[in-house]
Amino acid sequence: PVALPALSEIEAVFLDYATKGLTLGRHPVAHVRAELEARGALPTAALREAAHGERAATAGIVICRQRPQTASGVVFFTIEDETGTANLIVRPRVFERFRRTARGATFVLATGKVEREGEIVHLLVRKLEDVGSVLSLELKARSRDFH
């Protein structure tokens, strides 16, 4: 038998995503939380506490992109981190400006303005950044996209 080195926690999480599309271990974003906070990103759960109109940033794994025909080109993203999910609204001009990231990034940092109506909270995105390089390995997570 060959003795192989044990996987690190983050390597095991990434292997889980590559083979199963999910993990029972710590969420991948939890492994880079300190770096995201240094970039000004709030955990997604903190967006629920933000005031309407407040400027905010959050980051997460893209789990869904939707571009309904009735939405005049607006794309809706759902991202996920270790604290929950956040809804992003990306208007056509912003989508085109950050097209490569908007279409294909797995892990994004979104900056924009909080839109709140009762308990419903969205981030109206003004800037979208691919932060996949923050993770030391390539995450094999696939979003479910609806066009």
VMD Tcl script that builds the backbone (N, CA, C; Angstrom):
set m [mol new atoms 441]
animate dup $m
set s [atomselect $m all]
$s set {name element resname resid chain x y z} {
  {N N PRO 1 A 0.823 -1.203 0.000}
  {CA C PRO 1 A 0.000 0.000 0.000}
  {C C PRO 1 A 0.861 1.258 0.000}
  {N N VAL 2 A 0.344 2.261 -0.655}
  {CA C VAL 2 A 1.038 3.541 -0.749}
  {C C VAL 2 A 0.447 4.487 0.282}
  {N N ALA 3 A 1.300 5.150 1.032}
  {CA C ALA 3 A 0.839 6.128 2.035}
  {C C ALA 3 A 0.721 7.491 1.368}
  {N N LEU 4 A -0.486 7.985 1.279}
  {CA C LEU 4 A -0.727 9.297 0.684}
  {C C LEU 4 A -0.956 10.313 1.792}
  {N N PRO 5 A -0.532 11.561 1.554}
  {CA C PRO 5 A -0.783 12.583 2.576}
  {C C PRO 5 A -2.285 12.849 2.700}
  {N N ALA 6 A -2.704 13.137 3.912}
  {CA C ALA 6 A -4.119 13.438 4.147}
  {C C ALA 6 A -4.479 14.753 3.467}
  {N N LEU 7 A -5.745 14.859 3.039}
  {CA C LEU 7 A -6.230 16.104 2.455}
  {C C LEU 7 A -6.406 17.144 3.557}
  {N N SER 8 A -6.146 18.394 3.221}
  {CA C SER 8 A -6.454 19.471 4.156}
  {C C SER 8 A -7.972 19.630 4.178}
  {N N GLU 9 A -8.483 20.359 5.163}
  {CA C GLU 9 A -9.931 20.565 5.255}
  {C C GLU 9 A -10.469 21.214 3.984}
  {N N ILE 10 A -9.802 22.255 3.506}
  {CA C ILE 10 A -10.278 22.959 2.316}
  {C C ILE 10 A -10.186 22.062 1.080}
  {N N GLU 11 A -9.146 21.249 0.975}
  {CA C GLU 11 A -9.033 20.323 -0.159}
  {C C GLU 11 A -10.175 19.313 -0.146}
  {N N ALA 12 A -10.553 18.835 1.029}
  {CA C ALA 12 A -11.672 17.890 1.142}
  {C C ALA 12 A -12.986 18.547 0.718}
  {N N VAL 13 A -13.175 19.811 1.109}
  {CA C VAL 13 A -14.384 20.547 0.722}
  {C C VAL 13 A -14.442 20.699 -0.791}
  {N N PHE 14 A -13.333 21.069 -1.403}
  {CA C PHE 14 A -13.300 21.262 -2.856}
  {C C PHE 14 A -13.524 19.946 -3.587}
  {N N LEU 15 A -12.980 18.857 -3.056}
  {CA C LEU 15 A -13.208 17.546 -3.660}
  {C C LEU 15 A -14.686 17.174 -3.555}
  {N N ASP 16 A -15.305 17.484 -2.413}
  {CA C ASP 16 A -16.744 17.250 -2.266}
  {C C ASP 16 A -17.527 17.980 -3.358}
  {N N TYR 17 A -17.213 19.262 -3.575}
  {CA C TYR 17 A -17.912 20.039 -4.593}
  {C C TYR 17 A -17.667 19.457 -5.980}
  {N N ALA 18 A -16.442 19.032 -6.236}
  {CA C ALA 18 A -16.111 18.498 -7.557}
  {C C ALA 18 A -16.840 17.187 -7.834}
  {N N THR 19 A -17.053 16.379 -6.799}
  {CA C THR 19 A -17.657 15.068 -7.023}
  {C C THR 19 A -19.145 15.015 -6.730}
  {N N LYS 20 A -19.615 15.851 -5.776}
  {CA C LYS 20 A -21.028 15.775 -5.365}
  {C C LYS 20 A -21.800 17.066 -5.548}
  {N N GLY 21 A -21.079 18.191 -5.752}
  {CA C GLY 21 A -21.748 19.478 -5.912}
  {C C GLY 21 A -22.121 20.139 -4.600}
  {N N LEU 22 A -21.702 19.560 -3.485}
  {CA C LEU 22 A -21.968 20.127 -2.163}
  {C C LEU 22 A -21.004 19.504 -1.165}
  {N N THR 23 A -21.041 19.998 0.066}
  {CA C THR 23 A -20.191 19.433 1.108}
  {C C THR 23 A -20.951 19.398 2.426}
  {N N LEU 24 A -20.595 18.459 3.264}
  {CA C LEU 24 A -21.105 18.417 4.633}
  {C C LEU 24 A -20.106 19.082 5.579}
  {N N GLY 25 A -18.960 19.475 5.019}
  {CA C GLY 25 A -17.944 20.179 5.800}
  {C C GLY 25 A -18.249 21.668 5.874}
  {N N ARG 26 A -17.283 22.410 6.369}
  {CA C ARG 26 A -17.440 23.866 6.441}
  {C C ARG 26 A -17.591 24.448 5.045}
  {N N HIS 27 A -18.458 25.452 4.926}
  {CA C HIS 27 A -18.700 26.090 3.633}
  {C C HIS 27 A -17.390 26.683 3.099}
  {N N PRO 28 A -17.142 26.595 1.783}
  {CA C PRO 28 A -15.890 27.122 1.222}
  {C C PRO 28 A -15.646 28.595 1.549}
  {N N VAL 29 A -16.695 29.406 1.585}
  {CA C VAL 29 A -16.521 30.836 1.852}
  {C C VAL 29 A -16.015 31.077 3.283}
  {N N ALA 30 A -16.368 30.204 4.207}
  {CA C ALA 30 A -15.901 30.351 5.591}
  {C C ALA 30 A -14.375 30.323 5.669}
  {N N HIS 31 A -13.754 29.613 4.747}
  {CA C HIS 31 A -12.297 29.485 4.745}
  {C C HIS 31 A -11.584 30.785 4.360}
  {N N VAL 32 A -12.297 31.700 3.713}
  {CA C VAL 32 A -11.685 32.961 3.258}
  {C C VAL 32 A -12.409 34.178 3.821}
  {N N ARG 33 A -13.189 33.994 4.872}
  {CA C ARG 33 A -13.980 35.092 5.450}
  {C C ARG 33 A -13.116 36.290 5.822}
  {N N ALA 34 A -11.969 36.067 6.452}
  {CA C ALA 34 A -11.117 37.185 6.882}
  {C C ALA 34 A -10.678 38.035 5.689}
  {N N GLU 35 A -10.310 37.396 4.597}
  {CA C GLU 35 A -9.891 38.149 3.410}
  {C C GLU 35 A -11.063 38.920 2.804}
  {N N LEU 36 A -12.246 38.321 2.801}
  {CA C LEU 36 A -13.419 39.011 2.273}
  {C C LEU 36 A -13.777 40.214 3.135}
  {N N GLU 37 A -13.701 40.059 4.446}
  {CA C GLU 37 A -13.973 41.192 5.335}
  {C C GLU 37 A -12.961 42.309 5.120}
  {N N ALA 38 A -11.714 41.948 4.841}
  {CA C ALA 38 A -10.693 42.957 4.552}
  {C C ALA 38 A -11.027 43.729 3.278}
  {N N ARG 39 A -11.773 43.114 2.382}
  {CA C ARG 39 A -12.215 43.766 1.144}
  {C C ARG 39 A -13.551 44.486 1.323}
  {N N GLY 40 A -14.073 44.451 2.546}
  {CA C GLY 40 A -15.315 45.162 2.841}
  {C C GLY 40 A -16.583 44.358 2.658}
  {N N ALA 41 A -16.464 43.054 2.440}
  {CA C ALA 41 A -17.636 42.207 2.199}
  {C C ALA 41 A -18.280 41.761 3.504}
  {N N LEU 42 A -19.575 42.000 3.600}
  {CA C LEU 42 A -20.363 41.519 4.729}
  {C C LEU 42 A -20.793 40.079 4.471}
  {N N PRO 43 A -20.985 39.298 5.521}
  {CA C PRO 43 A -21.642 38.000 5.319}
  {C C PRO 43 A -23.055 38.259 4.779}
  {N N THR 44 A -23.590 37.331 4.011}
  {CA C THR 44 A -24.913 37.557 3.420}
  {C C THR 44 A -25.973 37.794 4.494}
  {N N ALA 45 A -25.870 37.147 5.631}
  {CA C ALA 45 A -26.855 37.333 6.708}
  {C C ALA 45 A -26.871 38.776 7.202}
  {N N ALA 46 A -25.738 39.453 7.150}
  {CA C ALA 46 A -25.660 40.840 7.618}
  {C C ALA 46 A -26.435 41.790 6.700}
  {N N LEU 47 A -26.634 41.420 5.445}
  {CA C LEU 47 A -27.422 42.267 4.538}
  {C C LEU 47 A -28.855 42.430 5.039}
  {N N ARG 48 A -29.363 41.400 5.703}
  {CA C ARG 48 A -30.736 41.477 6.222}
  {C C ARG 48 A -30.890 42.546 7.299}
  {N N GLU 49 A -29.774 42.974 7.880}
  {CA C GLU 49 A -29.799 44.007 8.920}
  {C C GLU 49 A -29.516 45.398 8.350}
  {N N ALA 50 A -29.077 45.468 7.102}
  {CA C ALA 50 A -28.705 46.751 6.496}
  {C C ALA 50 A -29.953 47.584 6.195}
  {N N ALA 51 A -29.779 48.890 6.253}
  {CA C ALA 51 A -30.879 49.824 5.994}
  {C C ALA 51 A -31.099 49.994 4.492}
  {N N HIS 52 A -32.337 50.285 4.120}
  {CA C HIS 52 A -32.673 50.571 2.727}
  {C C HIS 52 A -31.818 51.737 2.235}
  {N N GLY 53 A -31.212 51.575 1.072}
  {CA C GLY 53 A -30.393 52.624 0.485}
  {C C GLY 53 A -28.942 52.603 0.916}
  {N N GLU 54 A -28.611 51.781 1.893}
  {CA C GLU 54 A -27.230 51.700 2.393}
  {C C GLU 54 A -26.340 51.032 1.353}
  {N N ARG 55 A -25.128 51.551 1.209}
  {CA C ARG 55 A -24.142 50.935 0.320}
  {C C ARG 55 A -23.551 49.742 1.054}
  {N N ALA 56 A -23.424 48.618 0.353}
  {CA C ALA 56 A -22.912 47.403 0.989}
  {C C ALA 56 A -22.222 46.525 -0.050}
  {N N ALA 57 A -21.449 45.588 0.464}
  {CA C ALA 57 A -20.796 44.585 -0.381}
  {C C ALA 57 A -20.948 43.236 0.309}
  {N N THR 58 A -21.090 42.217 -0.499}
  {CA C THR 58 A -21.157 40.853 0.006}
  {C C THR 58 A -20.548 39.925 -1.032}
  {N N ALA 59 A -20.196 38.726 -0.614}
  {CA C ALA 59 A -19.568 37.780 -1.528}
  {C C ALA 59 A -20.127 36.386 -1.290}
  {N N GLY 60 A -20.128 35.587 -2.337}
  {CA C GLY 60 A -20.582 34.217 -2.196}
  {C C GLY 60 A -20.461 33.435 -3.484}
  {N N ILE 61 A -20.798 32.178 -3.372}
  {CA C ILE 61 A -20.809 31.276 -4.518}
  {C C ILE 61 A -22.121 31.480 -5.258}
  {N N VAL 62 A -22.050 31.644 -6.562}
  {CA C VAL 62 A -23.256 31.828 -7.367}
  {C C VAL 62 A -23.967 30.478 -7.459}
  {N N ILE 63 A -25.204 30.442 -6.943}
  {CA C ILE 63 A -25.963 29.194 -7.024}
  {C C ILE 63 A -27.066 29.260 -8.076}
  {N N CYS 64 A -27.403 30.480 -8.509}
  {CA C CYS 64 A -28.468 30.608 -9.502}
  {C C CYS 64 A -28.379 31.964 -10.194}
  {N N ARG 65 A -28.577 31.954 -11.511}
  {CA C ARG 65 A -28.730 33.179 -12.304}
  {C C ARG 65 A -30.045 33.045 -13.051}
  {N N GLN 66 A -30.838 34.101 -13.025}
  {CA C GLN 66 A -32.114 34.079 -13.749}
  {C C GLN 66 A -32.257 35.353 -14.558}
  {N N ARG 67 A -32.685 35.205 -15.805}
  {CA C ARG 67 A -32.936 36.350 -16.674}
  {C C ARG 67 A -34.323 36.167 -17.285}
  {N N PRO 68 A -35.363 36.503 -16.508}
  {CA C PRO 68 A -36.725 36.337 -17.039}
  {C C PRO 68 A -36.964 37.256 -18.230}
  {N N GLN 69 A -37.704 36.783 -19.201}
  {CA C GLN 69 A -38.006 37.588 -20.380}
  {C C GLN 69 A -38.813 38.827 -20.021}
  {N N THR 70 A -39.542 38.765 -18.928}
  {CA C THR 70 A -40.383 39.891 -18.511}
  {C C THR 70 A -39.632 40.924 -17.683}
  {N N ALA 71 A -38.321 40.743 -17.464}
  {CA C ALA 71 A -37.564 41.621 -16.582}
  {C C ALA 71 A -36.741 42.672 -17.315}
  {N N SER 72 A -36.981 42.897 -18.584}
  {CA C SER 72 A -36.286 43.933 -19.369}
  {C C SER 72 A -34.762 43.832 -19.289}
  {N N GLY 73 A -34.244 42.606 -19.342}
  {CA C GLY 73 A -32.801 42.404 -19.348}
  {C C GLY 73 A -32.141 42.341 -17.992}
  {N N VAL 74 A -32.895 42.520 -16.924}
  {CA C VAL 74 A -32.344 42.432 -15.572}
  {C C VAL 74 A -32.043 40.967 -15.266}
  {N N VAL 75 A -30.900 40.727 -14.631}
  {CA C VAL 75 A -30.517 39.374 -14.232}
  {C C VAL 75 A -30.531 39.316 -12.706}
  {N N PHE 76 A -31.121 38.254 -12.183}
  {CA C PHE 76 A -31.201 38.050 -10.745}
  {C C PHE 76 A -30.251 36.916 -10.370}
  {N N PHE 77 A -29.388 37.181 -9.406}
  {CA C PHE 77 A -28.445 36.181 -8.922}
  {C C PHE 77 A -28.847 35.796 -7.505}
  {N N THR 78 A -28.602 34.558 -7.157}
  {CA C THR 78 A -28.633 34.137 -5.767}
  {C C THR 78 A -27.239 33.652 -5.451}
  {N N ILE 79 A -26.650 34.210 -4.395}
  {CA C ILE 79 A -25.330 33.771 -3.966}
  {C C ILE 79 A -25.447 33.189 -2.559}
  {N N GLU 80 A -24.460 32.379 -2.205}
  {CA C GLU 80 A -24.492 31.679 -0.931}
  {C C GLU 80 A -23.128 31.773 -0.256}
  {N N ASP 81 A -23.161 31.996 1.058}
  {CA C ASP 81 A -21.950 31.878 1.859}
  {C C ASP 81 A -22.272 31.019 3.075}
  {N N GLU 82 A -21.401 31.025 4.063}
  {CA C GLU 82 A -21.600 30.169 5.229}
  {C C GLU 82 A -22.735 30.638 6.140}
  {N N THR 83 A -23.277 31.845 5.900}
  {CA C THR 83 A -24.345 32.371 6.754}
  {C C THR 83 A -25.715 32.326 6.090}
  {N N GLY 84 A -25.779 32.023 4.801}
  {CA C GLY 84 A -27.060 31.978 4.106}
  {C C GLY 84 A -26.944 32.414 2.663}
  {N N THR 85 A -28.032 32.991 2.160}
  {CA C THR 85 A -28.065 33.413 0.763}
  {C C THR 85 A -28.384 34.904 0.663}
  {N N ALA 86 A -28.069 35.469 -0.484}
  {CA C ALA 86 A -28.398 36.871 -0.773}
  {C C ALA 86 A -28.889 36.940 -2.211}
  {N N ASN 87 A -29.808 37.856 -2.440}
  {CA C ASN 87 A -30.353 38.098 -3.770}
  {C C ASN 87 A -29.698 39.343 -4.358}
  {N N LEU 88 A -29.204 39.205 -5.574}
  {CA C LEU 88 A -28.563 40.316 -6.273}
  {C C LEU 88 A -29.400 40.678 -7.487}
  {N N ILE 89 A -29.532 41.968 -7.739}
  {CA C ILE 89 A -30.193 42.460 -8.940}
  {C C ILE 89 A -29.117 43.126 -9.795}
  {N N VAL 90 A -28.973 42.645 -11.015}
  {CA C VAL 90 A -27.950 43.179 -11.921}
  {C C VAL 90 A -28.663 43.736 -13.151}
  {N N ARG 91 A -28.657 45.051 -13.260}
  {CA C ARG 91 A -29.303 45.715 -14.405}
  {C C ARG 91 A -28.463 45.513 -15.665}
  {N N PRO 92 A -29.087 45.657 -16.836}
  {CA C PRO 92 A -28.386 45.363 -18.095}
  {C C PRO 92 A -27.054 46.101 -18.266}
  {N N ARG 93 A -27.007 47.377 -17.932}
  {CA C ARG 93 A -25.765 48.144 -18.117}
  {C C ARG 93 A -24.641 47.576 -17.244}
  {N N VAL 94 A -24.966 47.221 -16.014}
  {CA C VAL 94 A -23.971 46.636 -15.098}
  {C C VAL 94 A -23.579 45.249 -15.594}
  {N N PHE 95 A -24.556 44.474 -16.051}
  {CA C PHE 95 A -24.266 43.146 -16.588}
  {C C PHE 95 A -23.270 43.251 -17.744}
  {N N GLU 96 A -23.500 44.162 -18.662}
  {CA C GLU 96 A -22.595 44.309 -19.801}
  {C C GLU 96 A -21.210 44.786 -19.373}
  {N N ARG 97 A -21.167 45.684 -18.403}
  {CA C ARG 97 A -19.873 46.203 -17.930}
  {C C ARG 97 A -19.029 45.093 -17.299}
  {N N PHE 98 A -19.684 44.171 -16.597}
  {CA C PHE 98 A -18.989 43.080 -15.911}
  {C C PHE 98 A -19.387 41.727 -16.514}
  {N N ARG 99 A -19.601 41.727 -17.805}
  {CA C ARG 99 A -20.157 40.575 -18.520}
  {C C ARG 99 A -19.436 39.259 -18.237}
  {N N ARG 100 A -18.154 39.245 -18.325}
  {CA C ARG 100 A -17.393 37.998 -18.141}
  {C C ARG 100 A -17.645 37.413 -16.750}
  {N N THR 101 A -17.582 38.273 -15.746}
  {CA C THR 101 A -17.837 37.837 -14.371}
  {C C THR 101 A -19.295 37.440 -14.206}
  {N N ALA 102 A -20.198 38.261 -14.727}
  {CA C ALA 102 A -21.632 38.008 -14.569}
  {C C ALA 102 A -22.054 36.691 -15.211}
  {N N ARG 103 A -21.449 36.356 -16.319}
  {CA C ARG 103 A -21.843 35.128 -17.030}
  {C C ARG 103 A -21.183 33.877 -16.481}
  {N N GLY 104 A -19.959 33.998 -15.973}
  {CA C GLY 104 A -19.252 32.755 -15.692}
  {C C GLY 104 A -18.572 32.584 -14.359}
  {N N ALA 105 A -18.497 33.617 -13.544}
  {CA C ALA 105 A -17.774 33.478 -12.283}
  {C C ALA 105 A -18.527 32.569 -11.314}
  {N N THR 106 A -17.789 31.787 -10.592}
  {CA C THR 106 A -18.352 30.893 -9.582}
  {C C THR 106 A -18.467 31.590 -8.233}
  {N N PHE 107 A -17.520 32.469 -7.933}
  {CA C PHE 107 A -17.428 33.123 -6.630}
  {C C PHE 107 A -17.300 34.623 -6.882}
  {N N VAL 108 A -18.298 35.408 -6.447}
  {CA C VAL 108 A -18.323 36.835 -6.763}
  {C C VAL 108 A -18.384 37.703 -5.511}
  {N N LEU 109 A -17.857 38.910 -5.669}
  {CA C LEU 109 A -17.988 39.983 -4.688}
  {C C LEU 109 A -18.846 41.043 -5.359}
  {N N ALA 110 A -19.990 41.342 -4.754}
  {CA C ALA 110 A -20.933 42.311 -5.318}
  {C C ALA 110 A -21.010 43.531 -4.419}
  {N N THR 111 A -20.938 44.699 -5.031}
  {CA C THR 111 A -21.049 45.958 -4.310}
  {C C THR 111 A -22.228 46.713 -4.894}
  {N N GLY 112 A -23.021 47.315 -4.023}
  {CA C GLY 112 A -24.169 48.049 -4.517}
  {C C GLY 112 A -24.961 48.696 -3.401}
  {N N LYS 113 A -26.246 48.849 -3.652}
  {CA C LYS 113 A -27.148 49.532 -2.728}
  {C C LYS 113 A -28.215 48.551 -2.252}
  {N N VAL 114 A -28.461 48.562 -0.956}
  {CA C VAL 114 A -29.462 47.676 -0.371}
  {C C VAL 114 A -30.854 48.177 -0.721}
  {N N GLU 115 A -31.672 47.274 -1.219}
  {CA C GLU 115 A -33.073 47.552 -1.519}
  {C C GLU 115 A -33.894 46.688 -0.570}
  {N N ARG 116 A -34.718 47.325 0.229}
  {CA C ARG 116 A -35.495 46.607 1.231}
  {C C ARG 116 A -36.955 46.954 1.081}
  {N N GLU 117 A -37.783 45.915 1.083}
  {CA C GLU 117 A -39.226 46.100 1.137}
  {C C GLU 117 A -39.739 45.076 2.149}
  {N N GLY 118 A -39.969 45.536 3.364}
  {CA C GLY 118 A -40.348 44.634 4.445}
  {C C GLY 118 A -39.197 43.697 4.756}
  {N N GLU 119 A -39.487 42.407 4.737}
  {CA C GLU 119 A -38.459 41.402 5.026}
  {C C GLU 119 A -37.634 41.015 3.791}
  {N N ILE 120 A -38.063 41.487 2.634}
  {CA C ILE 120 A -37.372 41.156 1.387}
  {C C ILE 120 A -36.211 42.126 1.184}
  {N N VAL 121 A -35.015 41.573 1.023}
  {CA C VAL 121 A -33.805 42.389 0.864}
  {C C VAL 121 A -33.059 41.931 -0.382}
  {N N HIS 122 A -32.666 42.897 -1.198}
  {CA C HIS 122 A -31.857 42.647 -2.399}
  {C C HIS 122 A -30.674 43.600 -2.373}
  {N N LEU 123 A -29.645 43.263 -3.119}
  {CA C LEU 123 A -28.549 44.187 -3.348}
  {C C LEU 123 A -28.602 44.577 -4.816}
  {N N LEU 124 A -28.849 45.863 -5.078}
  {CA C LEU 124 A -28.838 46.391 -6.433}
  {C C LEU 124 A -27.369 46.615 -6.795}
  {N N VAL 125 A -26.840 45.752 -7.636}
  {CA C VAL 125 A -25.401 45.684 -7.887}
  {C C VAL 125 A -24.930 46.817 -8.782}
  {N N ARG 126 A -23.823 47.424 -8.375}
  {CA C ARG 126 A -23.146 48.445 -9.180}
  {C C ARG 126 A -21.792 47.956 -9.670}
  {N N LYS 127 A -21.215 47.001 -8.930}
  {CA C LYS 127 A -19.919 46.433 -9.305}
  {C C LYS 127 A -19.929 44.950 -8.979}
  {N N LEU 128 A -19.390 44.155 -9.889}
  {CA C LEU 128 A -19.334 42.709 -9.716}
  {C C LEU 128 A -17.908 42.261 -10.003}
  {N N GLU 129 A -17.330 41.554 -9.058}
  {CA C GLU 129 A -15.928 41.150 -9.177}
  {C C GLU 129 A -15.804 39.644 -8.994}
  {N N ASP 130 A -15.043 39.005 -9.861}
  {CA C ASP 130 A -14.740 37.584 -9.719}
  {C C ASP 130 A -13.648 37.457 -8.663}
  {N N VAL 131 A -13.966 36.802 -7.553}
  {CA C VAL 131 A -12.988 36.639 -6.478}
  {C C VAL 131 A -12.614 35.170 -6.297}
  {N N GLY 132 A -12.744 34.411 -7.361}
  {CA C GLY 132 A -12.371 33.005 -7.309}
  {C C GLY 132 A -10.919 32.804 -6.931}
  {N N SER 133 A -10.076 33.770 -7.243}
  {CA C SER 133 A -8.651 33.647 -6.914}
  {C C SER 133 A -8.384 33.721 -5.414}
  {N N VAL 134 A -9.357 34.211 -4.645}
  {CA C VAL 134 A -9.213 34.258 -3.188}
  {C C VAL 134 A -9.133 32.839 -2.639}
  {N N LEU 135 A -9.879 31.938 -3.268}
  {CA C LEU 135 A -9.815 30.536 -2.874}
  {C C LEU 135 A -8.549 29.944 -3.474}
  {N N SER 136 A -7.824 29.162 -2.703}
  {CA C SER 136 A -6.540 28.659 -3.180}
  {C C SER 136 A -6.678 27.540 -4.209}
  {N N LEU 137 A -7.864 26.987 -4.349}
  {CA C LEU 137 A -8.121 25.933 -5.314}
  {C C LEU 137 A -9.302 26.347 -6.185}
  {N N GLU 138 A -9.451 25.702 -7.327}
  {CA C GLU 138 A -10.586 26.017 -8.186}
  {C C GLU 138 A -11.822 25.257 -7.699}
  {N N LEU 139 A -12.840 26.006 -7.332}
  {CA C LEU 139 A -14.080 25.407 -6.848}
  {C C LEU 139 A -14.903 24.924 -8.034}
  {N N LYS 140 A -15.281 23.668 -8.000}
  {CA C LYS 140 A -16.080 23.083 -9.085}
  {C C LYS 140 A -17.556 23.119 -8.683}
  {N N ALA 141 A -18.070 24.314 -8.489}
  {CA C ALA 141 A -19.497 24.470 -8.190}
  {C C ALA 141 A -20.173 25.007 -9.435}
  {N N ARG 142 A -21.358 24.530 -9.713}
  {CA C ARG 142 A -22.079 24.969 -10.903}
  {C C ARG 142 A -23.360 25.638 -10.486}
  {N N SER 143 A -23.599 26.808 -11.045}
  {CA C SER 143 A -24.850 27.487 -10.761}
  {C C SER 143 A -25.939 26.930 -11.673}
  {N N ARG 144 A -27.160 27.078 -11.228}
  {CA C ARG 144 A -28.299 26.696 -12.053}
  {C C ARG 144 A -28.796 27.987 -12.686}
  {N N ASP 145 A -28.634 28.077 -13.999}
  {CA C ASP 145 A -28.964 29.298 -14.712}
  {C C ASP 145 A -30.223 29.124 -15.540}
  {N N PHE 146 A -31.105 30.123 -15.458}
  {CA C PHE 146 A -32.364 30.105 -16.194}
  {C C PHE 146 A -32.413 31.345 -17.074}
  {N N HIS 147 A -32.653 31.155 -18.348}
  {CA C HIS 147 A -32.685 32.294 -19.283}
  {C C HIS 147 A -34.026 32.384 -19.944}
}
mol reanalyze $m
mol bondsrecalc $m
mol representation Tube
mol addrep $m
